[in-house]
């Protein structure tokens, strides 16, 4: 996995970055924003965009999102299994 960088490298132009927020944020400025930049992805805090983004390879971002989705799917499966067995599962 690539190491994040606080400052954008000279070959990355953030001026035309198209920042996206999660649809779960409800439009509030309390989430992360992501911009795809070719082979890289930039991630920033929507509450304080002056701090600058962290840069990751798109491969690293996809692995992160995939891992989160997989973990959430496993948690849902575990809850459903507990429901079917008549047990309560608060995890």
Backbone as a ProteinNet text record, in pm:
[ID]
protein_1_A
[PRIMARY]
XXXXXXXXXXXXXXXXXXXXXXXXXXXXXXXXXXXXXXXXXXXXXXXXXXXXXXXXXXXXXXXXXXXXXXXXXXXXXXXXXXXXXXXXXXX
[TERTIARY]
84.7	0	89.2	46.6	130.1	121.8	226.4	232.7	167.8	80.4	17.4	117.2	88.9	173.2	89.7	138.9	62.9	56.8	161.3	163.6	154.5	83.5	69.7	202.3	243.1	365.2	348.9	458.8	455.2	380.3	373.5	306.4	156.8	101.9	-40.5	-105.3	-201.7	-271.4	-406.5	-420.6	-545	-643.9	-602.7	-689.6	-817	-809.4	-926.6	-983.3	-943.6	-993.6	-1143.7	-1214.2	-1358.6	-1381	-1407.1	-1422.4	-1562.4	-1568.9	-1697.6	-1710.9	-1833.2	-1864.8	-1951.5	-1950.8	-2039	-2183.6	-2271.9	-2414.6	-2468.8	-2396.3	-2438.4	-2412.5	-2338.2	-2304.4	-2422.8	-2521.9	-2638.4	-2608.2	-2499.4	-2463.1	-2389.1	-2376.1	-2304.4	-2154.4	-2082.5	-1937	-1868.9	-1903.7	-1843.8	-1803.9	-1742.9	-1703.1	-1574	-1534.3	-1418.6	-1465.9	-1379.8	-1404.6	-1292.7	-1326.1	-1228.9	-1230.3	-1112	-1098.6	-1008	-1053.3	-970.1	-877.5	-750.1	-647.5	-561.2	-622.8	-547.4	-503.3	-373.1	-317.9	-324.8	-369.1	-375.8	-516.8	-541.9	-666.2	-629.2	-695.7	-672.9	-790.8	-761.1	-862.9	-842.1	-950.8	-939.1	-1056.1	-1035.8	-1137.9	-1223.3	-1352.9	-1438.6	-1455.1	-1426.4	-1436.6	-1318.9	-1204.8	-1085.2	-1003.3	-1052	-983.7	-851.4	-825.7	-698.4	-580.2	-606.7	-498.6	-436.5	-499.8	-445.5	-483.6	-487.1	-529.4	-414.9	-454.1	-361.1	-372	-260.6	-261	-229.7	-308.1	-291.2	-297.9	-244.2	-263.2	-409.6	-462.8	-601.7	-615.8	-510.5	-513.2	-533.6	-464.2	-477.2	-617.6	-674.4	-810.2	-911.4	-898.3	-991.8	-981.2	-860.4	-842	-907.7	-894.2	-956.4	-1108.2	-1167.4	-1313.3	-1363.2	-1292.1	-1329.4	-1324.5	-1222	-1210.3	-1321.7	-1358.5	-1469.1	-1599.7	-1624.1	-1746.9	-1753.3	-1640.3	-1635.1	-1664.2	-1606	-1628.3	-1774	-1835.7	-1976.4	-2064.6	-2031.1	-2107.8	-2099.3	-1981.8	-1964.3	-2045.8	-2046.9	-2124.1	-2273.3	-2322.3	-2463.6	-2497.1	-2407.7	-2428.4	-2433.7	-2345.7	-2341.7	-2471.2	-2522.7	-2648.7	-2764.6	-2767.6	-2875.6	-2869.8	-2749.7	-2734.2	-2786	-2751.6	-2798	-2949.5	-3007.1	-3153.5	-3220.3	-3166.8	-3225	-3212.5	-3108.6	-3088.7	-3157.3	-3225.8	-3298.6	-3212.4	-3092.9	-3002.6	-2990.6	-2959.5	-2933.6	-2783.7	-2744.9	-2603.4	-2586.9	-2521.8	-2505.8	-2378.8	-2302.4	-2175.8	-2194.9
-116.6	0	122.8	225.6	344.3	426.4	500.7	587.9	720.6	774.7	901.9	1016	1117.7	1236.4	1357.9	1442.2	1559.2	1666.1	1685	1785.7	1716.5	1779.5	1721.6	1728.4	1619	1623.5	1724.8	1767	1869.1	1823.9	1694.1	1646.4	1622	1655.7	1639.2	1776.9	1799.8	1927.7	1912.1	1976.6	1969	2078.6	2172.4	2284.1	2237.2	2131.9	2082	1953.2	1924.2	1802.2	1813.3	1705.5	1699	1619	1690.5	1629.4	1572.2	1450.3	1383.1	1350.4	1364.6	1327.8	1202.7	1133.7	1019.8	1067	989.7	1023.1	1011.1	941.9	926.9	1052.5	1147.4	1267.2	1362.1	1348.3	1435.1	1579.5	1603.6	1738.7	1817.6	1763.2	1832.8	1829.4	1921.6	1925	1849.4	1725.9	1646	1507.8	1507.5	1379.2	1395.2	1289.2	1292.3	1314.3	1374.8	1391.3	1322.4	1269.3	1197.8	1256.5	1269.1	1311.4	1211.2	1161.5	1070.7	1155.3	1117.7	1193.4	1099.8	1029.6	935.1	814.6	798.7	685.3	706.5	823.1	856	898.8	898.7	952.2	1043	1155.5	1248.9	1238.9	1244.2	1237	1356.8	1428.2	1544.2	1549.3	1624.1	1647.4	1764.7	1743.5	1849.9	1965.6	1943.7	2051.8	2148.4	2101.9	2185.3	2154.5	2202.2	2172.2	2245.2	2342.7	2415.8	2328.9	2219.8	2132.5	2052.3	2045.9	1971	1825	1761.5	1621.7	1523.9	1402.4	1289.6	1223.6	1179.5	1114.5	967	885.2	740.5	692	574.8	514.7	471.8	468.4	424.2	277.8	199.7	59.6	52.3	137.9	138.8	180.3	281.3	326.5	217.1	151.1	41.9	-71.5	-103.1	-208.4	-168.9	-42.9	5.9	-5.3	45.2	41.2	-102.4	-187.2	-328.2	-395.2	-364.9	-420.8	-375.3	-248.2	-196	-263.5	-274.9	-338.7	-484.9	-554.3	-694.6	-709.1	-622.9	-627.5	-599.2	-502	-470.2	-587.3	-649.2	-766	-879.8	-901	-1006	-973.8	-848.2	-808.3	-829.6	-797.9	-819.5	-968.2	-1050.2	-1194.6	-1249.8	-1200.8	-1243.7	-1206.1	-1085	-1042.1	-1127.5	-1156.7	-1239	-1380.5	-1434.8	-1567.9	-1568.8	-1468.2	-1459.2	-1447.3	-1369.7	-1353.5	-1485.5	-1558.7	-1688.2	-1791.1	-1779.9	-1872.7	-1824.8	-1710.5	-1660	-1595.2	-1553.8	-1486.4	-1340.7	-1262	-1120.1	-1100.9	-1026.5	-997.6	-848.8	-784.5	-639.3	-593.4	-682.3	-640.4	-583.2
0	0	0	-71.1	-79	49.3	72.2	188.7	154.4	240.1	208.5	211.9	133.9	128.7	165.6	255.6	297.6	188.6	115.2	9.4	-126	-216.9	-349.8	-423.2	-488	-568.7	-682.3	-736.3	-841.1	-965.4	-989.7	-1110.5	-1089.6	-972.2	-945.7	-939	-1027.5	-1032.3	-962.1	-847.6	-771.3	-809.3	-894	-930.9	-1000.2	-1075.8	-1150.2	-1090.2	-968.5	-903.2	-881.7	-907	-884.3	-756.4	-648.4	-516.6	-501.1	-445.8	-422.5	-274.4	-223.7	-85.8	-88.3	21.6	37	38.5	-22.5	-17.6	124.2	212	351	433.3	379.8	457.7	471.1	386.2	393.1	357.3	288.2	248.2	354.5	472.1	579.1	551.6	609.9	593.4	706.1	724.4	831.5	780.5	664.8	607.6	527.6	465.8	376.4	234.3	155.8	13.8	-62.4	-179.5	-261.5	-402	-459.8	-599	-669.8	-784.6	-864.3	-950.8	-949.4	-1021.1	-1104.6	-1195.6	-1277.2	-1195.6	-1177.5	-1102.5	-951.1	-909.8	-767.2	-730.1	-600.5	-546.7	-430.1	-422	-312.9	-216.1	-87	17.4	109.3	139.2	227.9	325.1	432.3	533.5	486.8	469.5	417.7	515.7	643.8	742.2	733.3	684.3	680.4	555.3	442.4	315.8	302	387	379.9	423.8	495.8	542.2	429	316.9	204.1	210.1	95.3	88.9	114.2	144.9	146.2	9.5	-45.5	-176.3	-161.7	-231.2	-231.4	-375.5	-399.9	-531.6	-540.9	-663.7	-679.9	-638.8	-654	-610.5	-458.5	-384.1	-237.9	-195.6	-261.5	-227.9	-257	-371.7	-404.8	-303.8	-260.3	-160	-28	10.6	133.5	126	18.9	3.2	-2.9	-72.9	-82	55.3	131.9	266.3	358.1	347.9	429.5	389.5	259.8	212.1	254.9	248.3	287.8	437.1	518.7	663.5	696.6	627.5	651.4	609	496.4	451.6	551.8	608.3	709.1	833.1	876	994.1	970.5	851.1	819.6	820.7	764.8	763.9	906.5	992	1131.4	1204.1	1180.4	1241.7	1193.4	1064.3	1008.6	1064.8	1077.2	1135.3	1279.4	1356.9	1496	1501.1	1410	1404.8	1375.7	1278.2	1241.3	1352.6	1432	1543.9	1670.6	1661.7	1777.6	1882.4	1843.3	1936.3	1899.9	2000	1977.1	1961.3	1856.9	1833.3	1818.8	1914.9	1913.9	1845.4	1786.9	1724.7	1588.5
[MASK]
+++++++++++++++++++++++++++++++++++++++++++++++++++++++++++++++++++++++++++++++++++++++++++

